[in-house]
């Protein structure tokens, strides 16, 4: 793999990940761009003990839910049009988000009164372009391309974890207009948070109180039960959790406990690729329509709880039937109390029927 660092016209960093050592990455960004926005502010909620990012500048971010390749800012540049990627072709690209929720470009932050502490939303937000093919999807990537994406994820996890003030690195993909994507090009994002996220705190708290290895025991129990296993190979298992929140939800665990993507071996990365893309295709096969989904890598925090954490991917869709979506209404949104409309065992059976054999 060849890794090349360059910069966009406004100073943002861009990194090419190429399979070929002779890839030419000398193209430069010739656009005239506005100055980068200052970092958002973080406000503390004393009732939930959570930090909330207030990012008003993101109201102006590019919004093209049905944009074509001719207008897409994530496609390669051409002789007549400049995009976020200066090169005329690429394999995988990572660059700093133009409209970040977290960044190192600090401004001034005033006390807002009350009991809410205010500070800068230090950190970093990056965009990961999985392929230059606008009409493709992660499910259609070759195994070699998925491995290259995983190399990029691992690289960014390791590098961002070393940034001062970063407490957790989160790699994820939002797919589908129903999820609220602003660009249709196959891409994901990486958030480097200046705090440990609420969901991770809950999971690590449960793991610390459990008499044993909680994550490993969950995986072992699902593999033994088998009724909710969707797909598996010698190094990974994909299963619907017994207490799934979402209509179609799959967790994918490596069989070896590791804290983050950077700790996976070459063999583990290679084994993940065909299993994951087969599960994504199973999602699309359920109702014969493109399934909206969120794919979220749960990684260990940078400092706290690394010995308890267990890297895994959470994949879920809000679609519960061909013409029906699962909305987070009163119980879920106000109380955080989920009600799932699909029996997890039935969801697993339906997904197994669609997995490539």
C-alpha positions as CSV (number, residue, x, y, z in Angstrom):
1,X,0.0,0.0,0.0
2,X,1.2,3.5,-0.8
3,X,0.1,6.4,1.5
4,X,0.4,10.0,0.2
5,X,-0.4,13.1,2.2
6,X,-1.3,16.4,0.5
7,X,-3.4,19.4,1.3
8,X,-6.5,21.1,-0.1
9,X,-6.8,24.8,-1.0
10,X,-8.0,25.8,2.5
11,X,-5.2,23.8,4.3
12,X,-7.2,20.7,5.1
13,X,-5.2,17.4,5.0
14,X,-6.0,14.8,2.4
15,X,-4.5,11.3,2.3
16,X,-4.5,8.9,-0.6
17,X,-4.3,5.1,0.0
18,X,-3.3,3.3,-3.1
19,X,-2.6,-0.3,-4.0
20,X,0.0,0.8,-6.6
21,X,3.3,2.2,-5.5
22,X,3.6,4.2,-8.8
23,X,0.3,6.1,-8.2
24,X,0.9,9.8,-9.1
25,X,-0.6,12.1,-6.5
26,X,0.9,15.4,-7.6
27,X,-2.4,17.0,-8.6
28,X,-3.2,20.1,-6.5
29,X,-6.4,21.7,-5.5
30,X,-6.9,24.9,-7.6
31,X,-10.2,26.0,-6.0
32,X,-10.7,29.2,-4.0
33,X,-12.3,28.2,-0.8
34,X,-13.7,30.1,2.2
35,X,-11.6,30.1,5.4
36,X,-12.2,27.0,7.6
37,X,-14.8,27.4,10.3
38,X,-13.7,27.6,13.9
39,X,-14.4,24.5,16.0
40,X,-17.9,24.0,17.4
41,X,-18.5,24.5,21.1
42,X,-19.2,21.7,23.6
43,X,-21.9,22.3,26.2
44,X,-22.3,20.0,29.2
45,X,-25.7,18.6,30.2
46,X,-25.6,18.2,34.0
47,X,-28.8,16.1,33.9
48,X,-27.4,13.4,31.7
49,X,-23.7,14.1,32.3
50,X,-23.2,14.2,28.5
51,X,-21.4,16.7,26.2
52,X,-23.4,18.1,23.3
53,X,-21.6,19.7,20.3
54,X,-23.2,22.9,19.0
55,X,-22.1,23.2,15.4
56,X,-24.1,26.0,13.7
57,X,-21.8,26.2,10.7
58,X,-22.9,22.7,9.6
59,X,-26.3,24.2,8.6
60,X,-24.5,25.4,5.4
61,X,-22.9,22.0,4.5
62,X,-23.4,20.5,1.0
63,X,-26.7,18.8,0.7
64,X,-27.3,16.6,-2.4
65,X,-29.3,13.5,-1.4
66,X,-30.1,12.8,-5.1
67,X,-26.9,14.4,-6.6
68,X,-25.5,13.0,-9.8
69,X,-21.8,12.2,-10.4
70,X,-21.6,15.4,-12.4
71,X,-22.2,17.4,-9.3
72,X,-20.7,15.1,-6.6
73,X,-17.8,16.7,-4.6
74,X,-16.5,13.2,-3.7
75,X,-15.9,12.1,-7.3
76,X,-12.4,12.6,-8.8
77,X,-11.6,16.0,-10.3
78,X,-11.6,16.4,-14.1
79,X,-10.0,18.9,-16.5
80,X,-13.2,21.0,-16.3
81,X,-14.3,20.5,-12.7
82,X,-12.5,20.5,-9.3
83,X,-13.8,18.5,-6.4
84,X,-12.6,17.7,-2.9
85,X,-10.3,15.1,-4.5
86,X,-7.8,16.8,-6.8
87,X,-6.7,13.6,-8.6
88,X,-8.5,12.3,-11.7
89,X,-8.7,8.9,-10.2
90,X,-8.2,7.3,-6.8
91,X,-8.5,4.0,-4.8
92,X,-9.3,5.2,-1.2
93,X,-9.1,8.8,0.0
94,X,-9.4,10.3,3.5
95,X,-9.6,14.0,4.0
96,X,-10.6,16.5,6.8
97,X,-14.3,17.3,6.7
98,X,-15.1,20.8,5.3
99,X,-17.9,21.2,7.8
100,X,-16.6,19.4,10.9
101,X,-18.4,18.8,14.2
102,X,-15.0,18.6,15.9
103,X,-11.7,20.3,14.9
104,X,-8.5,21.9,16.1
105,X,-9.3,25.3,14.6
106,X,-10.2,26.9,17.9
107,X,-12.2,30.1,18.3
108,X,-13.4,31.9,21.5
109,X,-16.1,30.5,23.6
110,X,-18.3,32.4,26.1
111,X,-19.9,31.3,29.3
112,X,-23.6,30.7,28.5
113,X,-24.7,30.8,32.2
114,X,-26.8,28.2,34.0
115,X,-25.1,25.0,35.0
116,X,-23.7,24.2,31.5
117,X,-19.9,24.3,31.1
118,X,-18.7,25.4,27.7
119,X,-15.5,24.5,25.9
120,X,-14.1,24.0,22.4
121,X,-15.1,20.9,20.5
122,X,-11.5,19.9,20.0
123,X,-10.9,16.8,17.8
124,X,-11.2,16.0,14.2
125,X,-13.7,14.8,11.6
126,X,-12.7,13.1,8.4
127,X,-14.4,11.8,5.3
128,X,-13.5,8.4,3.9
129,X,-14.2,7.8,0.2
130,X,-14.4,4.0,-0.3
131,X,-14.1,4.1,-4.1
132,X,-14.1,6.6,-6.9
133,X,-17.1,4.9,-8.5
134,X,-20.1,7.1,-7.8
135,X,-22.7,4.5,-8.4
136,X,-21.1,1.7,-6.4
137,X,-21.7,0.8,-2.8
138,X,-19.7,-0.9,0.0
139,X,-21.5,-4.2,-0.7
140,X,-20.1,-4.2,-4.2
141,X,-16.5,-3.6,-3.3
142,X,-14.0,-6.3,-4.1
143,X,-12.3,-8.1,-1.1
144,X,-9.0,-6.3,-2.0
145,X,-10.8,-2.9,-1.9
146,X,-12.4,-3.6,1.5
147,X,-9.0,-4.6,2.8
148,X,-7.6,-1.2,1.6
149,X,-10.5,0.6,3.3
150,X,-9.6,-1.3,6.5
151,X,-6.0,-0.2,6.1
152,X,-7.2,3.4,6.0
153,X,-9.5,2.9,9.0
154,X,-6.6,1.3,11.0
155,X,-4.2,4.1,9.9
156,X,-6.5,6.8,10.9
157,X,-7.5,5.1,14.2
158,X,-3.8,4.9,15.2
159,X,-2.9,8.4,14.1
160,X,-6.0,10.2,15.5
161,X,-5.6,8.3,18.8
162,X,-2.3,10.0,19.2
163,X,-3.7,13.6,18.8
164,X,-3.7,15.5,22.0
165,X,-7.2,15.8,23.6
166,X,-8.7,12.9,21.6
167,X,-10.4,10.3,23.8
168,X,-12.1,8.0,21.3
169,X,-12.0,7.3,17.5
170,X,-15.3,6.3,15.7
171,X,-15.4,5.0,12.2
172,X,-18.8,4.7,10.6
173,X,-20.9,4.8,7.5
174,X,-24.4,6.3,7.0
175,X,-26.2,5.0,3.9
176,X,-29.5,5.9,2.3
177,X,-31.6,9.1,2.1
178,X,-33.8,7.6,4.9
179,X,-30.8,7.9,7.2
180,X,-30.3,11.5,6.2
181,X,-27.2,11.3,4.0
182,X,-26.2,14.5,2.3
183,X,-24.1,12.8,-0.4
184,X,-24.8,9.6,-2.3
185,X,-21.2,8.7,-3.2
186,X,-20.0,5.6,-1.3
187,X,-18.3,7.1,1.8
188,X,-18.0,7.0,5.5
189,X,-16.7,9.3,8.3
190,X,-14.4,9.2,11.2
191,X,-15.0,11.2,14.4
192,X,-12.1,11.8,16.8
193,X,-14.0,12.8,20.0
194,X,-12.6,14.8,22.9
195,X,-14.6,12.6,25.3
196,X,-15.6,9.0,25.7
197,X,-19.1,8.6,24.1
198,X,-22.1,7.8,26.2
199,X,-22.7,4.4,24.6
200,X,-19.2,3.3,25.1
201,X,-19.3,4.4,28.8
202,X,-22.4,2.2,29.3
203,X,-20.9,-0.8,27.7
204,X,-17.6,-0.6,29.5
205,X,-19.4,0.0,32.8
206,X,-21.4,-3.2,32.2
207,X,-18.2,-5.0,31.3
208,X,-16.4,-3.8,34.5
209,X,-19.3,-5.1,36.7
210,X,-19.6,-8.5,34.9
211,X,-17.9,-11.5,36.5
212,X,-15.9,-12.5,33.5
213,X,-15.3,-11.2,30.0
214,X,-18.6,-9.8,29.0
215,X,-18.0,-9.3,25.2
216,X,-16.3,-12.6,24.8
217,X,-19.1,-14.4,26.6
218,X,-21.8,-12.7,24.5
219,X,-20.1,-13.9,21.4
220,X,-19.6,-17.4,22.7
221,X,-23.2,-17.6,23.8
222,X,-24.5,-16.5,20.4
223,X,-22.2,-19.0,18.6
224,X,-23.4,-21.8,20.9
225,X,-27.1,-20.9,20.5
226,X,-26.8,-20.5,16.7
227,X,-30.4,-19.3,16.2
228,X,-29.4,-15.7,15.7
229,X,-26.1,-16.3,13.8
230,X,-26.3,-14.9,10.3
231,X,-22.9,-15.7,8.9
232,X,-19.5,-16.8,10.2
233,X,-16.0,-17.9,9.1
234,X,-12.9,-19.0,11.0
235,X,-12.2,-15.5,12.3
236,X,-15.5,-13.6,12.5
237,X,-19.1,-14.1,13.5
238,X,-22.1,-12.0,12.5
239,X,-25.2,-12.4,14.6
240,X,-28.4,-10.6,15.5
241,X,-28.3,-9.7,19.3
242,X,-30.9,-11.3,21.4
243,X,-32.1,-7.8,22.6
244,X,-31.8,-6.1,19.2
245,X,-33.1,-2.5,19.3
246,X,-33.5,-2.2,15.5
247,X,-35.7,-4.2,13.1
248,X,-32.6,-5.6,11.3
249,X,-29.5,-5.3,13.4
250,X,-26.3,-7.4,13.1
251,X,-23.2,-7.3,15.3
252,X,-19.9,-8.6,13.8
253,X,-17.2,-9.7,16.1
254,X,-13.7,-11.0,15.5
255,X,-13.0,-14.2,17.4
256,X,-10.0,-12.7,19.0
257,X,-10.4,-9.8,21.4
258,X,-8.7,-6.7,20.2
259,X,-9.2,-3.0,21.3
260,X,-9.4,-1.4,17.9
261,X,-9.0,-1.7,14.1
262,X,-5.3,-1.0,14.3
263,X,-4.8,-4.2,16.3
264,X,-6.3,-6.5,13.7
265,X,-3.9,-8.8,11.8
266,X,-3.7,-9.0,8.1
267,X,-5.5,-12.3,8.1
268,X,-8.3,-10.9,10.2
269,X,-8.8,-8.0,7.8
270,X,-8.8,-10.3,4.9
271,X,-11.4,-12.6,6.5
272,X,-13.7,-9.7,7.4
273,X,-14.1,-8.5,3.8
274,X,-16.2,-11.3,2.2
275,X,-18.2,-11.9,5.3
276,X,-19.2,-8.3,5.7
277,X,-20.1,-7.6,2.1
278,X,-22.2,-10.8,2.0
279,X,-24.2,-9.5,5.0
280,X,-24.6,-6.1,3.3
281,X,-26.0,-7.8,0.2
282,X,-28.3,-9.8,2.4
283,X,-29.7,-6.5,3.8
284,X,-30.4,-5.3,0.2
285,X,-32.0,-8.7,-0.6
286,X,-34.5,-8.7,2.2
287,X,-37.2,-6.6,0.4
288,X,-35.7,-6.1,-3.0
289,X,-34.9,-2.4,-2.3
290,X,-31.7,-0.6,-1.3
291,X,-31.6,-0.8,2.5
292,X,-30.7,2.3,4.5
293,X,-28.2,1.5,7.3
294,X,-25.7,2.7,9.8
295,X,-22.5,0.7,10.2
296,X,-20.6,1.7,13.4
297,X,-17.3,0.4,14.6
298,X,-17.1,0.2,18.4
299,X,-13.5,0.7,19.4
300,X,-11.8,1.1,22.7
301,X,-11.3,4.6,24.1
302,X,-7.7,6.0,23.7
303,X,-6.9,5.7,27.4
304,X,-9.7,4.3,29.7
305,X,-11.1,0.8,29.6
306,X,-8.9,-0.6,26.8
307,X,-8.5,-3.9,28.6
308,X,-12.3,-4.3,28.8
309,X,-13.2,-3.2,25.3
310,X,-13.7,-5.6,22.4
311,X,-13.7,-4.3,18.8
312,X,-16.9,-5.1,16.9
313,X,-19.1,-3.6,14.2
314,X,-22.8,-2.8,14.7
315,X,-24.8,-2.7,11.5
316,X,-28.5,-1.8,11.6
317,X,-31.3,-0.6,9.4
318,X,-34.4,1.5,10.2
319,X,-36.4,-0.3,7.6
320,X,-38.8,-2.8,9.2
321,X,-40.9,-3.7,6.1
322,X,-40.8,-2.9,2.3
323,X,-42.8,0.3,2.8
324,X,-42.3,0.9,6.5
325,X,-39.5,2.6,8.6
326,X,-38.8,2.4,12.3
327,X,-39.1,5.9,13.6
328,X,-37.6,6.9,17.0
329,X,-40.8,8.3,18.4
330,X,-41.9,9.1,22.0
331,X,-40.5,6.1,23.9
332,X,-37.2,5.9,22.0
333,X,-36.5,9.6,21.6
334,X,-37.7,10.9,24.9
335,X,-37.0,8.0,27.2
336,X,-34.3,6.0,25.4
337,X,-36.6,3.0,25.8
338,X,-36.6,0.9,22.6
339,X,-39.5,-1.1,21.3
340,X,-38.5,-3.4,18.4
341,X,-41.1,-4.5,15.8
342,X,-39.3,-7.5,14.5
343,X,-38.4,-10.7,16.5
344,X,-34.6,-11.0,16.5
345,X,-34.7,-14.7,15.7
346,X,-37.0,-14.0,12.7
347,X,-34.7,-11.2,11.6
348,X,-31.7,-13.6,11.7
349,X,-33.7,-16.2,9.7
350,X,-34.6,-13.7,7.0
351,X,-31.0,-12.5,6.7
352,X,-29.6,-16.0,6.6
353,X,-31.9,-16.8,3.7
354,X,-30.3,-13.9,1.7
355,X,-26.6,-14.5,2.6
356,X,-24.4,-15.6,-0.2
357,X,-23.6,-19.4,0.0
